[in-house]
Amino acid sequence: MVFKKGGAKDFHEGGVHTGTEAWNIAQYYTGFSIALPLRELNEFEDIARFGSVKMDEDLQMPDDQFDKRRAEAVKRYWQRLKQIILDTLFKVKAKDREEAKEILDYIMDLPKYFDGLLEYKQDNVHHEDQIQVNEDFLTKLMDRLVEKKKEYLFILDRTGLIFREVDEVDLDKITSEFVNGG
């Protein structure tokens, strides 16, 4: 299959009209590497803070599993945020590169603290180990992760990966292109 610029005639002759000189996957890349992971970050945050994304989901699991799930959501939030940063760092503008690297360094330092998310206690009455989430630590860690996400989103926005970067909109040019077919 040949990819080339052209019209409907070219499409029927075996070519594919892309509307540009080169095939571009930017929209798919930003969708799969930024948009979907950002949605997952919101879900992981809900699970970390509340134990579930939807109301009453948490009622279906025992307390130990509930607390493990919350701690696991923090780890997954961290992993997804790290992926977003690593997948987009190449696009960060020179003026933001130092701040982006500081955010990444901060993120990369966090796993050594993950053991503090859960506390293991022994129930002397039933002689069973109990697992509880360290609520204060989990809250502080999630607050810091969310803050780092917010800082990085400002950087991503300045790259044009979230909202298209446009200096000014020339409505006359857009109208002319539309009326005259490009």
Protein Blocks (a to p, Z undefined) as FASTA:
>chain_A
ZZddddfklmmnopacehiabdcfklmmmmmmmmmmmmmmmmmmmmmmnopabghklmmp
cfklmmmmmmmmmmmmmmmmmmmmmmmmmmpcfklmmmmmmmmmmmmmmmmmmmmmpccd
ddfklopacddddfklmmmmmmmmmmmmmmmmmmmmmnopmbccdfbdcfklmmmmmmno
ZZ
